[in-house]
Amino acid sequence: MSENKTRPTDQSVLDFLNKVDHKTRREDGLALLEMMTEITGEEAVLWGSSIVGFGSYHYKYESGREGDMPLVGFSPRKQSMTLYIMPGFDAYEDMLAELGKHKLGKACLYINKLADVDDDVLRSLIKSSYEHMKATN
């Protein structure tokens, strides 16, 4: 079984974010870094080459594949800012209805820019997700 490529690194999160080409993504990434650090109380770690993560948990699938992932995180991708909400979104439908412009994947929240979403709702979503992951892992 291949090794998970998404692992914590010792690379500087600030260096990574300051090198993001897209100005809005870079600024939003720095804002999310501050927001998630405040919410989680955790130090940001660069996972793989492009995920800024906070905390970690161990997972193991029925297939036997296992690894570690951040409890919550984000990545300033080219198409959109991707936030990793690890428990998924079933418990957060009310928040999502008030969040603003976004798209969803299984555990990914895609937003074009932070200005498109309600800051208080985003903070609540991140906090709820982080606390859920911390309590259940």
C-alpha positions as CSV (number, residue, x, y, z in Angstrom):
1,M,0.0,0.0,0.0
2,S,1.4,3.4,-0.9
3,E,2.3,5.9,1.7
4,N,0.1,9.0,2.2
5,K,1.5,12.0,0.4
6,T,-0.3,14.5,2.6
7,R,1.9,14.5,5.7
8,P,3.1,17.4,8.0
9,T,6.2,19.1,6.8
10,D,8.6,21.5,8.5
11,Q,8.2,24.1,5.7
12,S,7.1,27.6,6.7
13,V,3.4,28.3,6.4
14,L,4.0,32.0,6.0
15,D,6.6,31.5,3.3
16,F,4.1,29.2,1.5
17,L,1.3,31.7,1.7
18,N,3.4,34.7,0.8
19,K,4.4,32.9,-2.5
20,V,0.8,32.4,-3.6
21,D,0.5,34.2,-7.0
22,H,-3.1,35.2,-6.8
23,K,-3.3,38.4,-4.7
24,T,-6.8,37.7,-3.3
25,R,-5.9,34.1,-2.5
26,R,-2.7,35.2,-0.8
27,E,-4.6,37.8,1.3
28,D,-7.4,35.4,2.1
29,G,-4.9,32.7,3.0
30,L,-3.2,35.0,5.5
31,A,-6.6,36.0,6.9
32,L,-7.6,32.3,7.3
33,L,-4.3,31.5,8.9
34,E,-5.0,34.2,11.6
35,M,-8.7,33.1,11.9
36,M,-8.0,29.4,12.3
37,T,-5.0,29.9,14.6
38,E,-7.3,32.0,16.9
39,I,-10.2,29.5,16.7
40,T,-8.1,26.3,17.3
41,G,-5.3,27.6,19.5
42,E,-3.1,25.4,17.4
43,E,0.0,26.2,15.4
44,A,-0.4,26.0,11.7
45,V,1.6,23.3,9.9
46,L,2.1,22.8,6.1
47,W,0.8,19.4,5.1
48,G,2.1,18.1,1.8
49,S,2.9,21.0,-0.6
50,S,-0.2,23.1,-0.2
51,I,-2.5,22.4,2.8
52,V,-2.3,24.6,5.9
53,G,-3.6,22.4,8.7
54,F,-4.3,22.7,12.4
55,G,-4.1,19.8,14.8
56,S,-4.2,16.2,13.6
57,Y,-6.1,13.0,13.8
58,H,-5.4,9.4,12.8
59,Y,-7.8,7.6,10.5
60,K,-8.1,4.0,9.4
61,Y,-10.4,2.7,6.6
62,E,-11.9,-0.8,6.4
63,S,-9.5,-1.4,3.5
64,G,-6.6,-1.1,5.9
65,R,-5.4,2.2,4.5
66,E,-4.6,4.6,7.3
67,G,-2.8,7.9,8.0
68,D,-3.0,11.3,9.6
69,M,-4.8,14.5,8.5
70,P,-5.4,17.9,10.0
71,L,-8.4,18.4,12.2
72,V,-9.2,21.5,10.1
73,G,-7.3,23.3,7.3
74,F,-7.3,25.2,4.1
75,S,-5.5,25.5,0.8
76,P,-5.3,28.5,-1.5
77,R,-6.0,26.5,-4.7
78,K,-5.9,28.1,-8.2
79,Q,-9.7,27.6,-8.8
80,S,-10.9,28.6,-5.3
81,M,-10.0,28.7,-1.6
82,T,-10.6,25.2,-0.3
83,L,-11.4,24.7,3.4
84,Y,-11.2,21.2,4.8
85,I,-14.2,20.5,7.1
86,M,-13.3,16.9,8.1
87,P,-16.6,15.7,9.5
88,G,-18.5,16.7,6.3
89,F,-21.5,19.0,6.2
90,D,-24.6,17.0,7.3
91,A,-24.6,18.7,10.7
92,Y,-24.0,22.1,9.3
93,E,-26.9,22.7,6.9
94,D,-28.3,25.7,8.8
95,M,-24.9,27.4,8.8
96,L,-24.4,26.7,5.2
97,A,-27.7,28.3,4.3
98,E,-26.5,31.5,5.9
99,L,-22.8,31.3,4.8
100,G,-23.0,33.0,1.4
101,K,-21.6,32.0,-2.0
102,H,-19.9,28.5,-1.8
103,K,-19.7,25.0,-3.2
104,L,-19.3,21.7,-1.4
105,G,-17.3,18.5,-1.9
106,K,-17.4,15.6,0.5
107,A,-15.3,17.4,3.2
108,C,-14.3,20.5,1.2
109,L,-15.9,23.9,1.3
110,Y,-15.0,25.9,-1.8
111,I,-15.2,29.7,-1.8
112,N,-13.9,32.2,-4.4
113,K,-13.0,34.8,-1.8
114,L,-13.7,35.5,1.8
115,A,-15.7,38.6,0.9
116,D,-18.3,36.2,-0.6
117,V,-19.1,34.6,2.8
118,D,-20.4,35.8,6.2
119,D,-17.3,36.0,8.5
120,D,-19.3,35.1,11.7
121,V,-20.9,32.1,10.0
122,L,-17.6,30.9,8.6
123,R,-16.0,31.2,12.1
124,S,-18.8,29.2,13.6
125,L,-18.5,26.5,11.0
126,I,-14.8,26.2,11.5
127,K,-15.1,26.1,15.3
128,S,-17.9,23.5,15.3
129,S,-16.0,21.3,12.9
130,Y,-12.8,21.6,14.8
131,E,-14.4,20.9,18.2
132,H,-16.3,17.9,16.7
133,M,-13.1,16.4,15.3
134,K,-11.2,17.0,18.5
135,A,-13.9,15.4,20.6
136,T,-14.4,12.3,18.4
137,N,-10.7,11.5,17.6
